[in-house]
């Protein structure tokens, strides 16, 4: 997978940067997790501060347009972004908490 950043726009009021990028891939559309890792490495930021807002693909093409938000602080990200996007991006963290709660009950 190859990602190229097309545009970066600072949004100081929301303490984030809006990134538009294109991705070229060989087989299936890459997961949000893979895209997130790649964008965070390109921008030299922590992976937790990146939210993939949209991935637009066209039928039959092996490329996608990506819109991502890169925040300065994790607190700002959790306050501003929608709940369904937070669930998609941070689901790995919630599973261990649920498992710990089940163990405590047993």
ABEGO torsion letter per residue (X at the ends): XBBBBABBBBBAAAGBBBBBBBBBBABBBBBAAAAAAAAAAAAGBBAAABBBABBBBBBGBABBBBBBBBBABAAAAAAABBAAAAAAAAAAAAAAAAAAAAAAAX
